[in-house]
Structure formats: C-alpha cells, structure tokens
C-alpha cells in the first residue's frame, strides 16, 4: 500500500469514527428526550395555576432609569389584583375539597390564614432606625419563611424590607416564566430603597435564605466587580444559602430545546402536586431548577473573579447558618466557594449536625458528610466554626462546640432533639416551633393547617401529596438559640460607633457566654 493510499484509508476511518460518534450522540440524546417526555406524561393533569399567571409580574427590563422600589410595590399591587381575579373567576370554583391555596376561604387560603398575606413584600419602618435590613426568601418560597426574623429585627429597631422575589407568592406558572435576572434586579431596587429609608451613618444588613442567599451574594459581587456606587451591606446573614447545588441541575439547560422539539407542555414541570401550602409552591417548574443552576454558576464565577482580584477584602462579614444534612444545597461547595475565600476573621459558620443518638444507628445514612468532614477538620480554618451536635451518643441533649483560632469553647443549648427526629433540613432553619403553619403543633394553631406535624398513614400510592411533605422537617427545634446567635452576631458586626458602622468581625462573637 502506497503512502497516499494509507492516508486515504486513515481519513476514511476517521470520517467513519466521527459519523459513528455523532450517531451515538444522537441516539443518546434521543433516548434522553424520549425518557424525559415519557416521564412528563405520567405527571398529573395541569391545573389553571400551572398554565396561567398574573401578566403584570416584574421583569428586569422594567427597571429602566427612574424606576424605583415604590414602582415595584405598585406593580406588585397589580400582580395580586390579577391573581385575585384568576382565583375568583377561574380557579376557586373548580377546586374540590378544603385544601388548596387557590380556593377562597379554605384552610390554605393565604389571604385569611394570618394577619396579612405573607406572600407579599413586607415593609416595616422603625422610628429613628438603628439600621436597615433586607430579607430575601428562597426558591418557590415567600416572605413568610423569614417572617419571624424580620419581626425580631424590626422590634430591635431596624427598618425592614422582606422582599417578595418576582415569580413567587402567586401561581407556580409565574415561577415557570421567571428569570434569575428578574430576581437580581428586584434585589438591587430593594437595597437602594433601604438605603434611602435609613440614615447614611446607619448600617445595612442583608439576610438571605436559600436562593435569597445566592441573591445577596450576587448583589454584593456585582457591585464590587463593577465598582459602582450601589449600596452595600455592612454584614450578611445567609441561611441554607444556595451557593452550590447538585450538578444534575445542569441538565436543565436542555429543557428549552427538548420542550420545543417535543411540544409536551408537562415538560415544564419536574413535579405536579396539590397546592396545599399557602406560602410555598408544591409543584416544581423545571425552569426553577434551570434558574437555580444559572444563578449559582454566576455566583461561583463572580466569587472566583473577586478572589483573584483582591481576595474578597471588600466583602462584608458573613454568618452562615446551615444544616449538614441538606438535600437542596451542597454545604461543602458553600465552604469552598465562599467561606474559604473570605479574609480571616470575616466569616462564621453555624453547622447543625444530624442526630447522633445511638438508637438511630443503622437507620440513617451519613454519606452526606463525606465531603464536609475533611473541610472542617483542618487546624487552619479561616473562619469561626460552631458545630451543634449531641453531647453524648446515648443522649438527645444538644450542645455547641466553637472553634476559633485553635481555641475550642463548648456551651449547652438547653434543647434536645425531639423524639423521632433524625436531622434538620433545608427548609427547617428559619422556622420556629411556634409557627402556626410549619411548627411543632405544641401550641394550638389558629390556622388549622399543621403542615409541620402532618402525619397520615395508609397504603402507598393513595395520597395525592408527596410523602416528603410529611417526612421532611419543617421547623427548627433550636430556633430560639439560632435566632439569639444571629442577633448577637449582627450586633457584633454592625455596631455604630461615633456615627460610623463597623465592618470588621468581632472575633469569636458566637463564643460569649450566655
């Protein structure tokens, strides 16, 4: 065989190999599309709230020069007026039973279940405020989740804005149509308004829960990278922050393509559930996972860019409150991408361990800690770490152990794990046991909606609601201690001295004896 013939043969083989790889990829993609469409078609029928949403919902494009947070609130009024019409005219008359947030007067009706509709933005001004606080809820959530902490901050003297993130608090379809840039634009408007409401020499605080944590970090990163004059917080509290999520979320980037190709409307949903929760969507839009992936990717890139630029030296002090057992966010990614990059002494982490009582041995899976434990065993942690765990294997009694600069301090909390409880959860941390919707049920609830203690028994496949609604921990039995630690940390990092807010962390602020 001549050299030229050998080359032609090699080219043919390369072409055939390339075609084979392309065909294999197409076959694999077709298999994914087929399986995805087949799964979607097994979901329950779409209801009105899966196909319709208020038309006036805020978009990032609305925030043109001159548009203010006051305009945002007026637009929100229109959104809820449109929602009322949808509920009264189209949805409520068709709902069967007593359990639906879209049935007027039901036990799940958010307009009557509390003193106000906590799906809406909450603004409370303090007289001569000591500072301003912006609180931002999580994905598919509502301001209700941060209600207790917002009220505590207001009672302490803060002017408080508890933001309703666009796409939330109305119908699940609104979240299916939302974009993370809408959320970021609303966050920026709220921070600007908070600065206007509070004197320039008073500190600002950002509190973010889950996706709200990502929005807080994103807002600061964006401002620092652009070096603009947007108001920045003097301190930041992040509860179960969505800094890292499962890599599987990346597959949702295929959703717009697959949806267009198949034409299957149910592809817009990862889960369709009865909407019995007044302040959180039960159905999950595929777009929610897509936008969560996109904002966490954006935050990761921004933190990396800031770290390379100046080591986050201008980033505010950060307190993170996190459950080690968390099926929604990846705790070790938060440590890698945020806590380890903060300048020494600028960060603190309160981490709730699972229940280590000996009676649970063999019943729990602790693989979740595989990546967390090595990151916390280091002797040179750049942040203060407080671990909340069992005092002894044979006892449900809980204590805290704080590591700060090589020094360990232990304190009793005075609360034990509730009977039958094996861990906290992503959704539990900001909710007190006394909460009338998600609480422990020990206090009589005026709402008649005990989602925190819901326990129904029967045969598999009979209930229309997901078993996770009954299994997942909905409240924090250690909430009073948690709130106390948060407030102490805030006081230690936003103290006003000679008219100027402090921006440096007080080392060991969590260690002071009670």
FIMILUM-479251 format. One record per residue (C-alpha): x, z, y. Coordinates in steps of 0.2 Angstrom, whole numbers, padded with zeros to 4 digits, always signed. Layout:
<nodes>
XZY/...
</nodes>
This chain:
<nodes>
+0000+0000+0000/+0007-0005+0017/+0009+0007+0031/-0006-0001+0041/-0017-0001+0026/-0013+0018+0024/-0018+0021+0042/-0034+0011+0040/-0038+0022+0024/-0034+0038+0034/-0045+0033+0048/-0059+0029+0036/-0058+0046+0028/-0058+0054+0045/-0073+0045+0050/-0082+0049+0034/-0077+0068+0036/-0084+0068+0054/-0100+0060+0048/-0102+0072+0034/-0099+0087+0046/-0111+0080+0058/-0124+0078+0044/-0121+0095+0038/-0123+0102+0055/-0139+0093+0057/-0146+0099+0041/-0141+0117+0045/-0150+0115+0062/-0165+0108+0054/-0165+0122+0042/-0165+0135+0056/-0178+0126+0066/-0189+0125+0050/-0187+0143+0046/-0190+0148+0064/-0206+0138+0066/-0212+0144+0049/-0209+0162+0054/-0218+0159+0071/-0233+0153+0062/-0235+0169+0052/-0237+0179+0068/-0255+0185+0073/-0266+0174+0084/-0261+0173+0103/-0272+0183+0115/-0276+0180+0133/-0262+0191+0139/-0249+0180+0128/-0255+0164+0137/-0259+0170+0155/-0250+0180+0169/-0253+0183+0187/-0247+0167+0197/-0240+0177+0212/-0226+0185+0202/-0210+0187+0212/-0196+0174+0209/-0178+0174+0215/-0182+0158+0225/-0195+0169+0235/-0181+0179+0243/-0177+0167+0257/-0169+0173+0274/-0181+0186+0282/-0190+0191+0266/-0190+0210+0264/-0194+0223+0251/-0210+0225+0261/-0214+0207+0257/-0210+0211+0239/-0223+0225+0239/-0236+0214+0247/-0233+0201+0234/-0235+0214+0221/-0252+0219+0228/-0257+0200+0225/-0250+0201+0207/-0260+0216+0202/-0276+0209+0211/-0274+0194+0200/-0271+0205+0185/-0287+0214+0188/-0297+0198+0189/-0289+0192+0172/-0293+0209+0164/-0311+0210+0170/-0316+0192+0168/-0306+0185+0153/-0298+0199+0143/-0308+0216+0143/-0324+0209+0137/-0316+0202+0122/-0306+0217+0116/-0313+0226+0101/-0310+0245+0099/-0304+0259+0111/-0285+0255+0110/-0280+0241+0122/-0271+0242+0139/-0282+0227+0144/-0299+0235+0141/-0306+0243+0156/-0309+0262+0154/-0300+0263+0137/-0289+0277+0132/-0274+0265+0135/-0280+0259+0152/-0265+0262+0164/-0276+0262+0179/-0285+0278+0174/-0273+0287+0162/-0263+0295+0176/-0264+0299+0194/-0258+0282+0199/-0254+0266+0190/-0236+0269+0185/-0234+0250+0181/-0232+0248+0199/-0217+0251+0211/-0217+0269+0216/-0210+0273+0234/-0209+0291+0240/-0201+0296+0256/-0193+0313+0259/-0194+0321+0276/-0176+0321+0283/-0169+0315+0266/-0153+0321+0259/-0150+0304+0251/-0159+0289+0244/-0162+0285+0225/-0166+0268+0217/-0173+0270+0199/-0174+0254+0188/-0183+0254+0171/-0180+0245+0155/-0185+0228+0147/-0203+0226+0144/-0205+0244+0152/-0212+0250+0168/-0208+0263+0181/-0217+0276+0171/-0202+0278+0160/-0192+0286+0174/-0207+0295+0182/-0201+0312+0178/-0183+0310+0185/-0190+0301+0200/-0201+0315+0204/-0187+0328+0202/-0176+0318+0214/-0190+0317+0227/-0193+0336+0225/-0174+0339+0228/-0175+0329+0245/-0171+0311+0240/-0181+0296+0246/-0185+0287+0230/-0189+0269+0226/-0194+0267+0207/-0194+0248+0206/-0206+0238+0195/-0195+0224+0189/-0203+0206+0190/-0212+0201+0174/-0216+0219+0170/-0231+0230+0170/-0244+0216+0170/-0245+0205+0154/-0232+0200+0141/-0234+0182+0146/-0226+0187+0163/-0210+0193+0154/-0210+0177+0144/-0209+0167+0160/-0196+0179+0169/-0178+0176+0173/-0164+0189+0175/-0160+0182+0192/-0178+0187+0197/-0174+0205+0192/-0157+0204+0201/-0165+0198+0217/-0178+0212+0217/-0164+0225+0214/-0155+0218+0229/-0170+0219+0240/-0174+0237+0235/-0157+0243+0238/-0157+0235+0256/-0174+0244+0259/-0167+0260+0253/-0153+0260+0265/-0165+0256+0279/-0175+0271+0275/-0161+0283+0274/-0148+0288+0287/-0131+0279+0286/-0122+0295+0283/-0133+0300+0268/-0128+0294+0251/-0137+0282+0240/-0139+0284+0221/-0144+0271+0208/-0152+0276+0191/-0154+0263+0178/-0162+0264+0161/-0158+0251+0148/-0160+0234+0156/-0161+0244+0173/-0143+0250+0169/-0137+0232+0167/-0146+0228+0184/-0137+0242+0193/-0120+0237+0186/-0123+0219+0190/-0129+0223+0208/-0113+0233+0212/-0102+0220+0203/-0110+0205+0213/-0107+0214+0229/-0089+0219+0225/-0084+0202+0219/-0092+0193+0234/-0085+0207+0246/-0102+0207+0255/-0110+0220+0266/-0124+0224+0254/-0127+0242+0252/-0118+0250+0238/-0122+0267+0229/-0111+0282+0230/-0115+0286+0212/-0123+0279+0197/-0133+0286+0183/-0135+0275+0168/-0147+0280+0154/-0145+0270+0137/-0138+0256+0148/-0139+0238+0141/-0121+0234+0143/-0119+0226+0126/-0132+0220+0114/-0132+0213+0096/-0123+0196+0095/-0138+0189+0086/-0146+0188+0103/-0135+0173+0107/-0146+0163+0095/-0160+0164+0108/-0150+0151+0118/-0158+0139+0105/-0175+0144+0109/-0179+0132+0123/-0173+0117+0113/-0182+0122+0097/-0198+0126+0106/-0198+0109+0115/-0194+0100+0098/-0207+0109+0088/-0221+0111+0101/-0226+0128+0092/-0232+0140+0105/-0229+0155+0095/-0210+0152+0095/-0211+0160+0112/-0214+0177+0103/-0202+0187+0092/-0217+0199+0088/-0235+0200+0092/-0243+0217+0092/-0259+0226+0098/-0256+0231+0116/-0260+0249+0114/-0245+0256+0125/-0251+0257+0144/-0233+0257+0151/-0223+0246+0139/-0227+0229+0131/-0229+0230+0112/-0227+0211+0110/-0210+0204+0112/-0206+0187+0120/-0191+0178+0114/-0187+0175+0132/-0184+0194+0134/-0170+0193+0121/-0163+0177+0130/-0163+0185+0147/-0156+0201+0140/-0142+0191+0132/-0138+0182+0148/-0138+0197+0160/-0126+0207+0148/-0115+0192+0147/-0115+0191+0166/-0111+0209+0167/-0097+0208+0155/-0089+0194+0164/-0091+0202+0181/-0083+0219+0174/-0069+0209+0167/-0066+0200+0183/-0067+0216+0193/-0055+0225+0181/-0042+0210+0183/-0044+0210+0202/-0042+0228+0206/-0046+0239+0191/-0063+0244+0197/-0055+0255+0210/-0070+0252+0222/-0083+0255+0208/-0094+0271+0211/-0093+0286+0200/-0104+0283+0184/-0113+0295+0172/-0119+0288+0156/-0132+0296+0145/-0133+0288+0128/-0139+0291+0110/-0126+0287+0097/-0140+0281+0086/-0147+0266+0096/-0155+0251+0089/-0156+0242+0105/-0139+0243+0113/-0122+0244+0107/-0114+0260+0113/-0096+0255+0109/-0097+0240+0119/-0103+0250+0134/-0087+0261+0131/-0076+0246+0130/-0083+0236+0145/-0087+0250+0157/-0081+0267+0153/-0063+0262+0148/-0061+0251+0164/-0066+0265+0177/-0052+0273+0186/-0048+0290+0178/-0060+0304+0183/-0073+0291+0189/-0084+0292+0173/-0093+0304+0162/-0102+0301+0146/-0115+0312+0138/-0117+0306+0120/-0131+0313+0108/-0126+0314+0090/-0138+0312+0076/-0145+0327+0067/-0131+0333+0056/-0141+0346+0047/-0136+0347+0028/-0154+0344+0022/-0153+0326+0029/-0138+0322+0018/-0141+0307+0008/-0157+0302+0019/-0148+0295+0034/-0136+0281+0037/-0122+0284+0049/-0114+0267+0049/-0119+0266+0067/-0104+0277+0072/-0091+0266+0063/-0085+0259+0080/-0089+0273+0091/-0079+0287+0082/-0062+0279+0084/-0065+0276+0103/-0069+0294+0106/-0055+0302+0095/-0042+0296+0107/-0032+0310+0116/-0031+0300+0132/-0049+0297+0136/-0050+0291+0154/-0067+0298+0156/-0075+0315+0153/-0085+0316+0136/-0099+0328+0132/-0105+0327+0114/-0121+0335+0109/-0122+0339+0091/-0127+0353+0078/-0117+0369+0080/-0116+0370+0061/-0121+0359+0046/-0134+0372+0040/-0142+0374+0057/-0153+0363+0068/-0146+0373+0083/-0138+0361+0095/-0123+0364+0107/-0112+0353+0119/-0094+0351+0117/-0085+0343+0133/-0068+0335+0133/-0060+0334+0150/-0041+0330+0152/-0037+0338+0135/-0047+0354+0138/-0062+0357+0127/-0077+0368+0133/-0092+0372+0122/-0109+0378+0128/-0125+0382+0120/-0140+0372+0125/-0154+0384+0119/-0164+0370+0110/-0164+0365+0091/-0168+0348+0083/-0187+0348+0080/-0192+0349+0062/-0191+0332+0053/-0181+0324+0067/-0165+0315+0062/-0160+0307+0078/-0164+0302+0096/-0167+0284+0100/-0165+0271+0114/-0182+0275+0121/-0182+0294+0120/-0169+0299+0133/-0179+0299+0149/-0195+0306+0142/-0198+0325+0142/-0208+0333+0128/-0222+0337+0140/-0225+0319+0144/-0244+0316+0141/-0241+0299+0133/-0225+0299+0124/-0222+0318+0122/-0222+0331+0108/-0241+0334+0109/-0237+0353+0111/-0247+0353+0127/-0264+0347+0127/-0264+0329+0134/-0277+0323+0146/-0274+0305+0141/-0280+0307+0123/-0266+0295+0119/-0252+0304+0109/-0240+0289+0106/-0226+0302+0105/-0234+0310+0090/-0243+0296+0082/-0243+0298+0063/-0255+0288+0052/-0254+0287+0033/-0262+0274+0022/-0257+0258+0012/-0244+0246+0018/-0250+0231+0027/-0266+0238+0033/-0262+0244+0050/-0261+0231+0064/-0247+0241+0073/-0229+0241+0068/-0223+0256+0058/-0209+0258+0070/-0221+0264+0083/-0224+0279+0073/-0206+0281+0066/-0196+0279+0082/-0193+0295+0093/-0202+0293+0109/-0197+0309+0118/-0181+0319+0121/-0182+0337+0115/-0167+0341+0125/-0174+0333+0141/-0173+0349+0152/-0155+0351+0148/-0152+0332+0151/-0160+0332+0167/-0151+0348+0173/-0134+0340+0168/-0139+0324+0178/-0144+0333+0193/-0128+0344+0193/-0118+0328+0191/-0127+0320+0205/-0124+0335+0217/-0106+0335+0212/-0104+0316+0216/-0115+0314+0232/-0111+0330+0241/-0112+0327+0260/-0098+0335+0270/-0095+0333+0289/-0108+0319+0288/-0099+0308+0275/-0105+0306+0257/-0092+0310+0244/-0087+0296+0232/-0075+0304+0221/-0079+0313+0205/-0078+0331+0204/-0068+0333+0188/-0077+0342+0174/-0093+0343+0184/-0103+0345+0167/-0092+0359+0162/-0098+0373+0174/-0106+0387+0165/-0124+0390+0167/
</nodes>
